[in-house]
Amino acid sequence: MIYARLWTVVRGNSFIRSAGALVSASVVGQLILLAATPLVTRLYSPLDFGLLALFTGIFGGVLVTSSLRYELAIPLARSDRDAFALLMLALLINGGFAAVTAAAVFFWGETLSRALNSPALVGVLWVLPISLLGAGSYKAFRLWAVRRHDFDAIARTKITQSAANAVSQISFGLAGLGAPGLAIGHFLGMTAGLYRLARGVDRAFWRCGRAQSLRMRVLAKRYSRFPKYDVPAAFVDAMSVQLPNLLLAVLFNPAVAGHYLLADRMLGAPFSLLSQSIGQVLYARSRRAVEDGQLAVLTAKVFIGLATVLMVPTIVVFLASESLFTFAFGEAWREAGVLAGWLVVGLFGQFLFSSISLVLMATGAQSINLALHLTMLCARSVALGYGYAVESALVAVIALSLANFLGYLGAAAVVLWHARNHDARNAVYSVDRGTS
């Protein structure tokens, strides 16, 4: 009887169903990657993974700025016509970024590789421009699907991406391509499903696409807060996230970065996909919650529910990660298991913040988001610097994890505080309008 009532509640709650579709797809996708990783780690060395860590560090920093964050305005646009113009704007800007990146790799790729203490990286950087073009386009079309509440389509692409990543990396590993094979697999895993999402745009919009230039200029000005405030915040956040991949290779050696990347892939990727899935649904519902004055309530429910569900798995991973990694991936990856045990502590806090952070975007609080990410970047830099000062990569990761845990919990508290204040201001405004 209890389960029947619970199922009735779930079926009747569209938020739960939407989040469930994305979370289920994320779980299936991560199971695919999890099943493939023991073979992948036996086809590639820690050094190969270290070069991939450097590649993804650079890629992550460029990707978040490649559309000047205009894609985030797509679900917020007043009409579908405006939303499509924003989609076109995001795609055009992203294409320009990809072209500039291609030129930079051609002229300065070798210099950058030497500066990062990894001359072999130059053989991987050529994948960067095409990765940026594909992943940036996917990002824009995904936000169009969010606007249309087409979460089933997004869910299917998540599974496709994981399968493409796993199959390609195994295939290229068997072919002996080394780090470039990992990078190509990463590219395919980021862009698979792009065509499926693009088909979700009505043909009528494409037919009038050429007449959108004036509308794009108007909307670029209307949503200028995204490039002004959210681009710096997103770049700082990306650099904060990718900082270990870059600095562990530069300050210690690429193999250490490879161990860290494996730990982050096995733990960070599931956390990231889950938080992104939940965050997208929360973002889509935030406009209605703002209108009803229930944004703080919705945000708090998501935060408390996620913290409760994830507490026990986090403790289990902290205690058992070394033996689990050694058994699954081989003795050569024992160090990755040690790092994973500490990494999960910081990821717990990061996941909670990431799941609710889009509330800041939905309420125009990009300046708060920027301040939070700048604070986290400073904290992470200090943590890694301390590890370098004592000449211990493990100490660096422990300090980094503790900084993430405490910093992101504090940032989540700021988001909850902001949502509450936003509801209070809206309530006062509504009362004032009603009495005027």
VOGU-3710 file (C-alpha; in Angstrom, 3 decimals, decimal comma):
1> miyarlwtvv> 0,000/0,000/0,000  2,795/2,425/0,918  4,698/1,675/-2,288  1,537/2,086/-4,345  0,966/5,526/-2,840  4,607/6,451/-3,391  4,387/5,383/-7,035  1,247/7,487/-7,446  3,067/10,521/-6,049  6,051/9,966/-8,351
11> rgnsfirsag> 3,870/9,544/-11,421  1,965/12,704/-10,559  5,052/14,828/-9,931  6,531/15,978/-13,221  9,669/17,326/-11,505  10,449/13,908/-10,058  9,730/12,189/-13,375  11,927/14,604/-15,336  14,782/14,382/-12,862  14,341/10,612/-12,756
21> alvsasvvgq> 14,693/10,316/-16,526  17,949/12,280/-16,558  19,347/10,607/-13,453  18,504/7,146/-14,807  20,249/7,946/-18,079  23,235/9,269/-16,159  23,417/6,080/-14,138  23,214/3,896/-17,249  25,867/5,993/-18,962  28,192/5,783/-16,000
31> lillaatplv> 27,678/2,018/-15,776  28,825/1,783/-19,399  31,976/3,787/-18,616  32,517/1,838/-15,409  32,351/-1,452/-17,280  34,827/-0,211/-19,896  37,357/1,434/-17,575  39,123/-1,744/-16,326  39,986/-2,531/-19,945  40,857/1,078/-20,771
41> trlyspldfg> 43,321/1,281/-17,863  45,071/-1,812/-19,195  45,346/-0,333/-22,686  46,719/3,050/-21,615  49,419/4,076/-19,151  49,210/6,659/-16,333  51,289/8,918/-18,601  48,636/8,673/-21,350  45,993/9,585/-18,801  48,191/12,453/-17,632
51> llalftgifg> 48,292/13,904/-21,151  44,514/13,506/-21,338  44,263/15,363/-18,019  46,174/18,295/-19,488  44,040/18,218/-22,634  40,760/18,182/-20,707  42,074/20,937/-18,436  42,600/23,251/-21,398  39,412/22,110/-23,123  37,291/22,657/-20,011
61> gvlvtsslry> 38,500/26,215/-19,611  37,758/27,151/-23,227  34,431/25,307/-23,532  32,617/27,156/-20,759  33,312/30,506/-22,461  32,939/29,428/-26,098  29,348/30,697/-26,471  29,748/33,590/-24,028  27,147/31,714/-21,948  24,276/32,955/-24,126
71> elaiplarsd> 22,997/29,380/-24,296  21,903/29,702/-20,655  19,416/32,386/-21,700  17,596/29,997/-24,063  15,253/28,513/-21,397  14,607/32,009/-20,004  13,625/33,708/-23,296  10,140/35,223/-23,475  9,199/33,456/-26,694  10,365/30,536/-28,825
81> rdafallmla> 11,371/33,024/-31,516  13,731/34,753/-29,079  14,989/31,399/-27,847  15,881/30,312/-31,377  17,706/33,588/-32,021  19,727/32,980/-28,863  20,453/29,441/-30,059  21,797/30,778/-33,348  23,833/33,412/-31,500  25,412/30,769/-29,256
91> llinggfaav> 26,254/28,532/-32,222  27,868/31,349/-34,192  29,992/32,549/-31,294  31,058/28,986/-30,519  32,121/28,454/-34,139  34,241/31,591/-33,964  35,917/30,381/-30,787  36,683/27,030/-32,441  38,336/28,776/-35,406  40,485/30,968/-33,149
101> taaavffwge> 41,474/27,910/-31,105  42,535/26,063/-34,262  44,827/28,954/-35,201  46,276/29,105/-31,692  47,043/25,368/-31,688  48,690/25,612/-35,106  50,981/28,507/-34,191  51,610/27,993/-30,460  50,750/24,362/-29,679  54,372/23,272/-29,282
111> tlsralnspa> 55,224/26,245/-27,076  52,255/25,541/-24,801  53,195/21,861/-24,519  56,714/22,697/-23,365  55,385/25,281/-20,886  53,190/22,603/-19,316  56,168/20,275/-18,824  54,706/17,795/-21,355  56,225/18,071/-24,868  54,182/15,046/-26,019
121> lvgvlwvlpi> 50,994/17,065/-25,497  51,474/18,680/-28,924  50,336/15,390/-30,506  46,992/15,679/-28,672  46,162/19,368/-29,005  44,958/19,061/-32,606  41,783/17,436/-31,243  40,974/20,607/-29,274  39,288/22,753/-31,991  36,979/20,012/-33,271
131> sllgagsyka> 36,109/19,058/-29,689  35,199/22,657/-28,975  33,030/22,938/-32,088  31,106/19,743/-31,352  30,753/20,046/-27,588  29,824/23,741/-27,737  27,086/23,009/-30,261  25,767/20,133/-28,159  25,648/22,443/-25,151  23,466/24,969/-26,981
141> frlwavrrhd> 21,042/22,383/-28,361  20,798/20,739/-24,940  19,536/24,017/-23,452  16,957/24,255/-26,254  15,749/20,797/-25,236  15,627/21,977/-21,612  13,388/24,866/-22,683  11,036/22,453/-24,423  11,155/20,102/-21,419  12,364/17,354/-23,761
151> fdaiartkit> 14,285/15,609/-21,012  13,817/12,188/-22,604  15,887/13,323/-25,609  18,643/14,626/-23,328  18,584/11,359/-21,411  19,035/9,302/-24,583  22,004/11,405/-25,677  23,702/10,863/-22,326  23,645/7,106/-22,887  24,854/7,554/-26,470
161> qsaanavsqi> 27,735/9,721/-25,287  28,936/7,205/-22,738  28,760/4,357/-25,245  30,660/6,374/-27,863  33,336/7,294/-25,328  33,843/3,719/-24,144  33,830/2,039/-27,560  36,143/4,575/-29,180  38,709/4,629/-26,382  38,874/0,844/-26,304
171> sfglaglgap> 39,177/0,674/-30,103  41,911/3,302/-30,251  43,676/1,655/-27,328  43,754/-1,681/-29,139  45,133/0,189/-32,160  47,921/1,586/-29,979  47,100/5,266/-30,487  47,947/6,214/-26,908  46,958/9,647/-25,563  45,512/10,899/-28,912
181> glaighflgm> 43,117/7,949/-28,839  41,925/8,960/-25,393  41,407/12,544/-26,585  39,426/11,471/-29,660  37,280/9,231/-27,469  36,681/12,177/-25,152  35,574/14,274/-28,141  33,143/11,623/-29,350  31,797/11,218/-25,835  31,097/14,957/-25,582
191> taglyrlarg> 29,347/15,353/-28,942  27,433/12,121/-29,557  23,713/12,822/-29,659  24,164/16,300/-31,145  22,137/15,480/-34,257  19,331/14,019/-32,140  18,969/17,272/-30,178  19,288/19,430/-33,307  16,336/17,582/-34,841  14,250/18,815/-31,912
201> vdrafwrcgr> 14,290/22,353/-33,317  11,211/23,055/-35,441  11,962/23,370/-39,158  10,021/26,635/-39,289  12,690/28,255/-37,132  15,490/27,065/-39,426  13,702/28,478/-42,485  13,650/31,952/-40,958  17,133/31,624/-39,502  18,723/34,050/-41,980
211> aqslrmrvla> 16,458/36,840/-40,788  17,608/36,539/-37,182  20,660/38,821/-37,282  18,877/41,926/-35,992  17,038/39,928/-33,334  20,320/38,388/-32,197  21,848/41,819/-31,678  18,862/42,941/-29,593  18,950/39,790/-27,472  22,725/39,932/-27,072
221> krysrfpkyd> 22,242/43,309/-25,398  19,224/42,197/-23,363  21,078/39,215/-21,897  24,454/40,933/-21,690  24,743/39,987/-18,022  25,692/36,461/-19,121  28,921/37,445/-20,934  29,604/40,238/-18,424  29,240/38,232/-15,242  28,692/34,552/-15,968
231> vpaafvdams> 31,547/34,102/-18,439  34,152/35,184/-15,857  32,409/33,077/-13,200  32,222/30,015/-15,446  35,843/30,409/-16,537  37,019/30,770/-12,954  34,945/27,727/-11,966  36,316/25,674/-14,870  39,877/26,659/-14,039  39,190/25,848/-10,414
241> vqlpnlllav> 37,896/22,393/-11,401  40,680/21,762/-13,922  43,431/23,223/-11,737  44,505/19,826/-10,327  44,761/18,313/-13,827  47,053/21,136/-14,889  49,098/21,819/-11,762  49,658/18,197/-10,705  51,301/17,620/-14,089  53,311/20,836/-14,011
251> lfnpavaghy> 54,337/20,802/-10,338  54,914/17,042/-10,020  54,651/14,963/-13,219  52,019/13,924/-15,797  51,708/10,425/-14,297  50,419/11,908/-11,028  47,860/13,862/-13,047  46,931/10,581/-14,756  46,179/8,916/-11,413  44,151/11,925/-10,371
261> lladrmlgap> 42,239/11,886/-13,669  41,229/8,247/-13,223  40,023/8,948/-9,689  38,138/11,998/-10,896  36,652/10,112/-13,852  35,321/7,322/-11,668  33,948/9,625/-8,982  33,687/13,128/-10,403  31,937/12,229/-13,649  28,982/10,480/-11,944
271> fsllsqsigq> 28,676/13,358/-9,477  28,823/15,892/-12,317  26,247/14,167/-14,508  23,821/13,726/-11,645  24,156/17,333/-10,505  23,805/18,566/-14,087  20,669/16,483/-14,599  19,040/17,667/-11,394  20,236/21,231/-11,957  18,723/21,367/-15,452
281> vlyarsrrav> 15,322/20,294/-14,166  15,558/22,754/-11,271  16,541/25,489/-13,734  13,589/24,725/-15,987  11,232/24,897/-12,992  12,833/27,954/-11,405  10,811/30,465/-13,445  7,536/29,050/-12,098  8,972/28,795/-8,578  10,039/32,452/-8,707
291> edgqlavlta> 6,552/33,489/-9,778  4,984/31,478/-6,947  7,485/32,691/-4,341  8,594/29,092/-3,689  12,163/29,176/-4,982  13,742/28,874/-1,519  11,506/25,942/-0,608  12,268/24,090/-3,837  16,012/24,706/-3,526  16,134/23,602/0,118
301> kvfiglatvl> 14,226/20,388/-0,635  16,665/19,486/-3,415  19,687/20,266/-1,207  18,507/18,294/1,856  17,308/15,330/-0,179  20,572/14,984/-2,082  22,701/15,341/1,068  20,728/12,590/2,782  20,946/10,180/-0,151  24,674/10,642/-0,833
311> mvptivvfla> 26,075/10,628/2,702  26,406/6,841/3,081  27,928/6,159/-0,397  30,477/8,914/0,249  31,604/7,266/3,505  31,860/3,843/1,842  34,043/5,169/-0,990  36,261/7,047/1,482  36,996/3,833/3,386  37,297/1,303/0,552
321> seslftfafg> 38,570/3,166/-2,527  42,211/1,952/-2,473  41,330/-1,740/-2,471  38,511/-1,229/-4,981  40,709/0,627/-7,472  43,530/-1,913/-7,173  41,162/-4,818/-7,770  39,322/-3,192/-10,673  42,128/-1,461/-12,567  45,307/-3,263/-11,586
331> eawreagvla> 48,184/-2,686/-9,204  49,548/0,136/-11,361  46,549/2,246/-10,350  46,715/1,804/-6,565  47,752/5,443/-6,157  44,588/6,497/-7,981  42,556/4,613/-5,356  44,305/6,457/-2,535  43,565/9,788/-4,185  39,947/8,777/-4,805
341> gwlvvglfgq> 39,345/8,181/-1,106  40,097/11,812/-0,377  38,640/13,177/-3,582  35,137/11,918/-2,776  34,969/14,128/0,326  35,346/17,289/-1,718  33,066/15,995/-4,450  30,280/15,559/-1,915  30,261/19,290/-1,204  30,768/20,210/-4,849
351> flfssislvl> 27,834/18,064/-5,943  25,444/19,699/-3,494  26,435/23,172/-4,644  26,386/22,346/-8,368  22,896/20,883/-8,150  21,423/24,163/-6,896  23,860/26,726/-8,329  21,728/27,426/-11,417  19,309/29,191/-9,067  21,783/32,083/-9,228
361> matgaqsinl> 21,480/32,158/-13,033  17,686/32,045/-12,914  17,541/35,052/-10,571  20,155/37,224/-12,292  22,700/36,805/-9,484  25,725/36,267/-11,723  27,829/38,597/-9,578  27,323/36,340/-6,539  28,222/33,312/-8,667  31,430/35,008/-9,811
371> alhltmlcar> 32,423/35,893/-6,240  31,865/32,310/-5,076  33,942/30,819/-7,872  36,770/33,300/-7,349  36,847/32,312/-3,695  36,988/28,608/-4,593  39,763/29,186/-7,123  41,873/30,938/-4,481  41,207/28,184/-1,943  42,157/25,438/-4,394
381> svalgygyav> 45,291/27,250/-5,489  46,421/27,621/-1,874  45,731/23,918/-1,221  47,782/22,741/-4,208  50,516/25,252/-3,403  50,769/23,838/0,100  51,181/20,316/-1,288  53,940/21,533/-3,602  55,663/23,310/-0,696  55,851/20,060/1,313
391> esalvavial> 56,729/18,123/-1,879  53,828/15,681/-1,615  51,171/15,097/-4,246  49,030/13,212/-1,702  49,088/16,141/0,733  48,127/18,421/-2,153  45,064/16,283/-2,965  44,031/16,008/0,711  44,244/19,770/1,159  42,352/20,261/-2,103
401> slanflgylg> 39,574/17,906/-1,022  39,097/19,620/2,331  39,039/23,024/0,616  36,365/21,746/-1,785  34,240/20,253/0,979  34,189/23,312/3,214  34,142/25,860/0,389  31,281/24,348/-1,572  29,127/23,781/1,504  29,601/27,463/2,285
411> aaavvlwhar> 28,718/28,358/-1,314  25,554/26,215/-1,117  24,564/28,102/2,037  24,932/31,359/0,096  22,634/30,027/-2,659  19,986/29,026/-0,105  20,264/32,437/1,561  19,932/34,196/-1,786  16,860/32,161/-2,785  15,176/33,028/0,489
421> nhdarnavys> 15,924/36,740/0,106  14,741/36,683/-3,511  11,373/35,206/-2,465  11,062/37,812/0,295  11,769/40,691/-2,103  9,245/39,355/-4,594  6,625/39,039/-1,845  7,160/42,656/-0,783  6,988/43,803/-4,405  3,730/41,905/-4,957
431> vdrgts> 2,193/43,453/-1,845  3,276/46,936/-2,900  1,746/46,465/-6,345  -1,460/45,157/-4,838  -1,867/48,202/-2,598  -0,919/50,760/-5,210
//
